[in-house]
Amino acid sequence: MGLGRRLYRGEIDVDFVGKQKLWYSLSGLLLVFSLAGLIFSAVNTGSPLNLGVEFRGGSVFSFKAPAADIEQVRSTFTDEGVHQAIVQTAGDRWRVTTETLSEAQVTQVQNAVVADYKIPVSQVDIQSIGASWGGEVSQKALIGLGVFMLAIILYLSMAFEPKMALAAIVALVHDLVITAGVYAWSGFEVTPATVLGFLTILGYSLYDAVVVFDMIKEVTAKLGTTSKKTYTQAANDALNHTLIRSLNTSLVAILPVAAILFIGTTLLGAGTLKDLALALFVGMVVGTYSSLCVATPLLVTLKEREPKYQAIARRLASTGGGKGAKRAAAAKG
């Protein structure tokens, strides 16, 4: 409680902006790791992400067989000539996704399931999704993402300024790439629920950045030719004042998502939720980090190039205005 109060009052000054090289290096490593996962997946599977049947098309078989194990279920399908059989459990049911099968192949596999597990034909649910429908879903997902990004740019440019919009967009792309990289390395399926999760984390990351930028805008609006702080110092102070609010908001949001991801999908067997939960969990963690350690330092880098703030930094550096002023003046030259 005491630490939180001191952070909120600005009594503890964490130099986020001053450590921008550390944050940029860390983000660079995360991005390289993520891109490597996407490239590795593309080379080995032909796709950077494990796209669900809703995107690539295919057939889905769902049935109850409590006594079966995963290898037995997979063998039932491969013995019938199925080349790609992704076996999952959803509660007490088996869900097997395959490549697109003909009607004759679907009937053949259905009969094999009935014979192997002694269940009625009516209890084997079958869903066939064409590749064209999957392509339509992919197109709509990309359009939705593009519209979302355009709306963000317009909103931030009008509510704040273009440089804040640019910093926020870079942070959002940063969050998207890292989340996609986690999906690539983990092999989790990308479903429509995953796309919704991606859009949700973008909105969450934007919310966190707007809170920080709003405080920065309020604090830096007072800077003038006689100011005792550089833009860097003022922005860092604003960031420290919103720090506890950002951490509290993130923690409250992450805990229930973590419960869905780690408890719901492991103990309760709610496998259909993991696609959404993983995107939300990774995105919220990375989004909190990027709003504090990527978006703000990048904004400061852009703003310190403006003549007004360069003049303030040089004046304070010449009069011993602190490390922040000297650092900003040296950086600009």
C-alpha positions as CSV (number, residue, x, y, z in Angstrom):
1,M,0.0,0.0,0.0
2,G,2.8,2.4,0.9
3,L,4.8,1.6,-2.2
4,G,1.7,2.2,-4.4
5,R,0.9,5.5,-2.7
6,R,4.5,6.7,-3.2
7,L,4.4,5.6,-6.9
8,Y,1.1,7.4,-7.4
9,R,2.4,10.6,-5.8
10,G,5.6,10.5,-7.9
11,E,7.8,10.0,-4.8
12,I,9.5,7.0,-6.5
13,D,10.9,7.9,-9.9
14,V,11.5,5.0,-12.2
15,D,13.5,6.1,-15.2
16,F,11.6,4.3,-17.9
17,V,12.6,6.7,-20.7
18,G,16.2,6.8,-19.7
19,K,16.4,3.0,-20.1
20,Q,15.0,3.1,-23.6
21,K,18.0,1.2,-25.0
22,L,17.3,-1.7,-22.6
23,W,13.6,-1.7,-23.6
24,Y,14.4,-1.5,-27.3
25,S,17.0,-4.4,-27.0
26,L,14.5,-6.5,-25.1
27,S,11.7,-5.8,-27.7
28,G,14.2,-6.6,-30.5
29,L,15.0,-10.0,-29.0
30,L,11.3,-10.7,-28.5
31,L,10.5,-9.7,-32.1
32,V,13.4,-11.8,-33.5
33,F,12.2,-14.8,-31.4
34,S,8.6,-14.3,-32.7
35,L,9.6,-13.9,-36.4
36,A,11.9,-16.9,-36.1
37,G,8.9,-18.9,-34.9
38,L,6.7,-17.7,-37.8
39,I,9.4,-18.5,-40.3
40,F,10.2,-21.9,-38.8
41,S,6.5,-22.8,-38.9
42,A,6.1,-21.6,-42.5
43,V,9.1,-23.7,-43.6
44,N,8.0,-26.8,-41.9
45,T,4.2,-26.7,-42.3
46,G,3.7,-24.3,-45.2
47,S,1.9,-21.7,-43.0
48,P,3.4,-19.3,-40.4
49,L,0.5,-20.1,-38.1
50,N,-1.5,-23.3,-37.4
51,L,-4.7,-22.1,-39.0
52,G,-7.9,-23.7,-37.8
53,V,-10.3,-25.5,-40.1
54,E,-12.4,-22.3,-40.3
55,F,-9.6,-20.7,-42.3
56,R,-8.1,-23.5,-44.4
57,G,-11.2,-25.7,-44.8
58,G,-11.5,-29.3,-43.8
59,S,-13.7,-31.8,-42.0
60,V,-14.4,-31.9,-38.2
61,F,-15.6,-35.1,-36.5
62,S,-16.9,-34.9,-32.9
63,F,-17.9,-37.9,-30.8
64,K,-17.9,-39.5,-27.4
65,A,-15.4,-42.3,-26.6
66,P,-14.5,-42.1,-22.9
67,A,-12.3,-45.3,-23.0
68,A,-10.2,-44.2,-25.9
69,D,-6.8,-42.5,-25.8
70,I,-5.4,-39.9,-28.2
71,E,-3.2,-42.4,-30.1
72,Q,-6.1,-44.8,-30.6
73,V,-8.3,-42.0,-32.0
74,R,-5.6,-40.8,-34.3
75,S,-5.0,-44.4,-35.6
76,T,-8.7,-44.7,-36.4
77,F,-8.4,-41.8,-38.8
78,T,-5.0,-42.5,-40.3
79,D,-5.9,-46.1,-41.0
80,E,-8.7,-44.8,-43.2
81,G,-6.3,-42.7,-45.3
82,V,-6.5,-39.4,-43.5
83,H,-3.2,-37.6,-43.8
84,Q,-3.8,-34.7,-41.4
85,A,-5.7,-35.7,-38.2
86,I,-5.5,-33.1,-35.4
87,V,-7.0,-34.8,-32.3
88,Q,-8.3,-32.7,-29.4
89,T,-10.5,-33.2,-26.4
90,A,-13.4,-30.9,-25.5
91,G,-14.8,-32.0,-22.2
92,D,-15.9,-35.6,-22.6
93,R,-15.8,-35.5,-26.4
94,W,-13.2,-36.0,-29.0
95,R,-12.8,-33.4,-31.8
96,V,-10.8,-34.5,-34.8
97,T,-9.9,-32.1,-37.6
98,T,-8.8,-33.4,-40.9
99,E,-8.0,-32.1,-44.4
100,T,-11.0,-31.6,-46.8
101,L,-12.5,-35.1,-47.4
102,S,-14.9,-36.2,-50.1
103,E,-18.4,-37.4,-49.2
104,A,-17.3,-41.0,-49.7
105,Q,-14.2,-40.5,-47.4
106,V,-16.4,-38.8,-44.7
107,T,-18.8,-41.8,-44.7
108,Q,-15.9,-44.2,-44.6
109,V,-14.3,-42.5,-41.6
110,Q,-17.7,-42.2,-39.9
111,N,-18.2,-45.9,-40.2
112,A,-14.8,-46.6,-38.8
113,V,-15.5,-44.5,-35.8
114,V,-18.8,-46.3,-35.2
115,A,-17.1,-49.7,-35.5
116,D,-14.1,-48.9,-33.3
117,Y,-15.9,-47.3,-30.4
118,K,-19.3,-49.0,-30.6
119,I,-21.4,-45.9,-30.8
120,P,-24.5,-45.1,-32.9
121,V,-24.0,-43.2,-36.2
122,S,-26.2,-40.4,-34.9
123,Q,-23.6,-39.7,-32.1
124,V,-20.9,-38.8,-34.7
125,D,-21.2,-35.1,-35.5
126,I,-19.6,-34.1,-38.8
127,Q,-18.9,-30.6,-40.1
128,S,-17.4,-29.9,-43.5
129,I,-16.0,-26.5,-44.3
130,G,-14.9,-25.6,-47.8
131,A,-11.6,-23.8,-48.5
132,S,-13.4,-21.0,-50.2
133,W,-15.4,-20.3,-47.0
134,G,-12.2,-20.4,-45.0
135,G,-10.6,-17.9,-47.4
136,E,-13.6,-15.6,-47.0
137,V,-13.2,-15.7,-43.2
138,S,-9.5,-14.9,-43.5
139,Q,-10.3,-11.9,-45.8
140,K,-12.9,-10.6,-43.4
141,A,-10.4,-10.9,-40.5
142,L,-7.8,-8.9,-42.3
143,I,-10.3,-6.3,-43.3
144,G,-11.5,-6.0,-39.7
145,L,-7.9,-5.6,-38.5
146,G,-7.2,-3.0,-41.1
147,V,-10.3,-1.0,-40.2
148,F,-9.3,-1.2,-36.6
149,M,-5.8,0.1,-37.2
150,L,-7.1,3.0,-39.4
151,A,-9.6,4.0,-36.7
152,I,-6.8,4.1,-34.1
153,I,-4.7,6.3,-36.3
154,L,-7.5,8.7,-36.9
155,Y,-8.6,8.8,-33.3
156,L,-5.2,9.4,-31.8
157,S,-4.3,12.0,-34.4
158,M,-7.4,14.0,-33.6
159,A,-7.4,13.4,-29.8
160,F,-3.7,13.9,-29.4
161,E,-1.2,14.3,-32.2
162,P,0.2,12.3,-35.1
163,K,3.5,11.4,-33.3
164,M,1.5,9.9,-30.5
165,A,-0.5,8.0,-33.0
166,L,2.7,6.7,-34.6
167,A,4.1,5.6,-31.3
168,A,0.9,3.8,-30.4
169,I,0.7,2.0,-33.8
170,V,4.3,0.8,-33.4
171,A,3.5,-0.6,-30.0
172,L,0.4,-2.3,-31.3
173,V,2.3,-3.9,-34.2
174,H,4.9,-4.9,-31.6
175,D,2.2,-6.6,-29.5
176,L,0.6,-8.4,-32.6
177,V,3.9,-9.8,-33.8
178,I,5.0,-11.1,-30.4
179,T,1.5,-12.7,-29.8
180,A,1.6,-14.3,-33.2
181,G,5.1,-15.6,-32.5
182,V,3.9,-17.3,-29.3
183,Y,1.1,-19.0,-31.3
184,A,3.7,-20.1,-33.9
185,W,6.0,-21.7,-31.3
186,S,3.2,-23.2,-29.2
187,G,1.3,-24.6,-32.2
188,F,-2.0,-23.4,-30.9
189,E,-4.7,-23.3,-33.6
190,V,-5.7,-19.9,-34.9
191,T,-9.5,-19.8,-34.9
192,P,-12.1,-17.0,-35.3
193,A,-11.9,-16.8,-31.5
194,T,-8.2,-16.1,-31.8
195,V,-8.9,-13.2,-34.2
196,L,-11.4,-11.8,-31.7
197,G,-8.7,-12.2,-29.0
198,F,-6.2,-10.3,-31.2
199,L,-8.7,-7.4,-31.7
200,T,-9.4,-7.4,-27.9
201,I,-5.8,-7.1,-27.0
202,L,-5.3,-4.3,-29.5
203,G,-8.1,-2.4,-27.8
204,Y,-6.7,-3.1,-24.4
205,S,-3.2,-2.0,-25.4
206,L,-4.6,1.2,-27.0
207,Y,-6.5,1.9,-23.7
208,D,-3.3,1.7,-21.7
209,A,-1.4,3.9,-24.2
210,V,-4.2,6.5,-24.2
211,V,-4.1,6.7,-20.4
212,V,-0.4,7.3,-20.4
213,F,-0.5,9.7,-23.4
214,D,-3.3,11.7,-21.8
215,M,-1.2,12.3,-18.7
216,I,1.9,13.2,-20.8
217,K,-0.1,15.6,-22.9
218,E,-1.4,17.3,-19.7
219,V,2.1,17.6,-18.1
220,T,4.1,18.6,-21.2
221,A,1.5,21.3,-22.2
222,K,3.0,23.5,-19.5
223,L,6.5,23.3,-20.9
224,G,7.9,26.6,-22.2
225,T,11.1,28.5,-22.7
226,T,11.6,28.9,-19.0
227,S,10.7,25.4,-18.0
228,K,12.8,23.5,-15.5
229,K,12.2,20.2,-17.1
230,T,12.9,18.7,-20.5
231,Y,10.2,16.9,-22.4
232,T,12.0,13.6,-21.5
233,Q,11.8,14.4,-17.8
234,A,8.2,15.6,-17.9
235,A,7.1,12.5,-19.9
236,N,8.9,10.3,-17.4
237,D,7.1,12.0,-14.5
238,A,3.8,11.5,-16.2
239,L,4.5,7.9,-16.8
240,N,5.4,7.4,-13.1
241,H,2.1,9.0,-12.1
242,T,0.1,6.5,-14.2
243,L,2.3,3.5,-13.4
244,I,0.3,2.1,-10.5
245,R,-3.0,2.6,-12.4
246,S,-1.7,0.7,-15.4
247,L,-0.3,-2.1,-13.2
248,N,-3.5,-2.5,-11.2
249,T,-5.7,-2.5,-14.3
250,S,-3.5,-5.0,-16.0
251,L,-3.4,-7.3,-13.0
252,V,-7.2,-7.3,-12.6
253,A,-7.6,-8.1,-16.3
254,I,-4.9,-10.8,-16.5
255,L,-6.0,-12.9,-13.5
256,P,-9.4,-14.1,-14.9
257,V,-7.8,-14.7,-18.3
258,A,-5.0,-16.7,-16.6
259,A,-7.7,-18.7,-14.8
260,I,-9.4,-19.6,-18.1
261,L,-6.1,-20.5,-19.8
262,F,-4.4,-22.5,-17.0
263,I,-7.3,-23.9,-15.0
264,G,-10.2,-24.0,-17.5
265,T,-8.2,-25.7,-20.3
266,T,-6.2,-28.1,-18.0
267,L,-8.4,-29.1,-15.1
268,L,-11.9,-28.5,-16.6
269,G,-11.0,-29.6,-20.2
270,A,-12.5,-26.5,-21.8
271,G,-10.2,-26.8,-24.8
272,T,-12.3,-24.5,-27.0
273,L,-11.5,-21.6,-24.8
274,K,-7.7,-21.9,-25.0
275,D,-7.4,-20.2,-28.4
276,L,-9.0,-17.1,-27.1
277,A,-7.4,-17.2,-23.7
278,L,-3.8,-17.5,-25.0
279,A,-4.2,-14.5,-27.2
280,L,-5.7,-12.4,-24.4
281,F,-3.1,-13.5,-21.8
282,V,0.0,-12.9,-24.0
283,G,-1.5,-9.7,-25.5
284,M,-2.3,-8.2,-22.1
285,V,1.1,-8.9,-20.6
286,V,2.9,-7.6,-23.7
287,G,0.5,-4.7,-24.1
288,T,1.2,-3.5,-20.6
289,Y,4.9,-3.7,-21.2
290,S,4.7,-1.9,-24.6
291,S,2.6,1.0,-23.4
292,L,5.2,1.7,-20.7
293,C,8.4,0.7,-22.2
294,V,7.9,1.0,-26.0
295,A,5.3,3.6,-26.8
296,T,6.4,6.3,-24.4
297,P,10.2,6.1,-25.0
298,L,9.5,6.2,-28.8
299,L,7.2,9.2,-28.4
300,V,9.9,11.0,-26.4
301,T,12.5,10.2,-29.1
302,L,10.2,11.7,-31.7
303,K,9.3,14.8,-29.6
304,E,12.8,15.6,-28.5
305,R,13.7,16.2,-32.2
306,E,11.4,19.3,-32.3
307,P,13.3,22.6,-32.1
308,K,11.2,23.8,-29.1
309,Y,12.2,20.9,-26.9
310,Q,15.8,20.8,-28.2
311,A,16.1,24.4,-27.0
312,I,14.8,23.6,-23.6
313,A,17.2,20.6,-23.3
314,R,20.2,22.7,-24.4
315,R,19.4,25.5,-21.9
316,L,18.9,23.2,-19.0
317,A,22.1,21.2,-19.9
318,S,24.1,24.4,-20.0
319,T,22.8,25.5,-16.6
320,G,23.1,22.1,-15.0
321,G,19.5,21.1,-15.3
322,G,20.0,17.4,-14.5
323,K,21.0,14.2,-16.2
324,G,17.8,14.1,-18.2
325,A,18.5,17.5,-19.8
326,K,22.1,16.6,-20.5
327,R,21.2,13.3,-22.0
328,A,18.5,14.8,-24.2
329,A,20.8,17.6,-25.4
330,A,23.7,15.1,-26.1
331,A,21.3,12.8,-28.0
332,K,20.2,15.7,-30.3
333,G,23.6,16.9,-30.9
